[in-house]
Amino acid sequence: MKKFVLLFCCPDQVGIVARISSIFFQNGCNILESDQYRAQESRPHFFLRVVFSVESEGYDNKGMQQHFSECAAAFSAHWILRDLGIPLKTAIFLSKDDHCLSEILYLWSNREIFLEINCLVSNHSHHKSLAERYGIPFHHIASDDKKMAEENILKLTKSCTDFLILARYMQILSEDFLEKYQKDLINIHHSFLPSFIGRNPYQKAFDRGVKMIGATAHFVTKDLDEGPIITQSVKSVSHRDTVEDMKNKGRILERDTLTEAIRYYAEGKIMKYQNKTIVFS
């Protein structure tokens, strides 16, 4: 038995579900999960996520791809069809702090996140022992020469990853890098975006006297910390909390928010739309 996930987005119109359901029926598929959403806008859009199973023997992947390609053309749709039995390939990037990385590796080693982690990359060398503990190749790439660093990162990751995870990687990747990589990057930012974009958000939060701090996992775009938001979480703070107190509380938020976003992505639960996401959690 094989499991697949279909993500389908198109302008809302009559007959979408009927057409897709007929493809499943004609190909002997069994629907295990189905979720849909209609964006209420001047030109409404329809979003669908379906998890289905088929018997391994006799499954025609090319045929299914052709059916959905024709269906997508009829509805002017964007679509993705993934085999959930094949893990997405990724590389994890980090700088000095490793709390997010440690949580990802713990969940991954316990098979709570289904991924193939090909390597860890950092501009700090002290994470090598953690990588070795989990049997993952580690690459120390200094950030002194940004252009050379990005060239080395592309050589390491472009052909062997489906997306990248920035687990408190404090280097800003250039627009040129993003254009060359051409795949998704998920970043964790240590504030409740859109508040306190950029560096030192806890200091900014303290200076502003906020009563709540947060963390945001989002897709990376050329605009710093302004990509589509995937997951967010918050925690109350008070006038008694110092900047260090906020950082300590925030580490838990960052860790949990990022791992939740990664899990949703690995399970095919996220659809990007304009500068937003539809998350079938």
Secondary structure by P-SEA (a helix, b strand, c coil): cbbbbbbbbccccccaaaaaaaaaaaacccccccccccccccbbbbbbbbbbccccccccaaaaaaaaaaaaaaaccccccccccbbbbbbbbbccccaaaaaaaaaaaaccccccccccccccccaaaaaaaabbbbbbbbcccaaaaaaaaaaaccccccccccccccccccaaaaaaacbbbbbbbccccccccccaaaaaaaaacccccbbbbbbbccccccccccbbbbbbbcccccaaaaaaaaaaaaaaaaaaaaaaaaacccccccccccccc
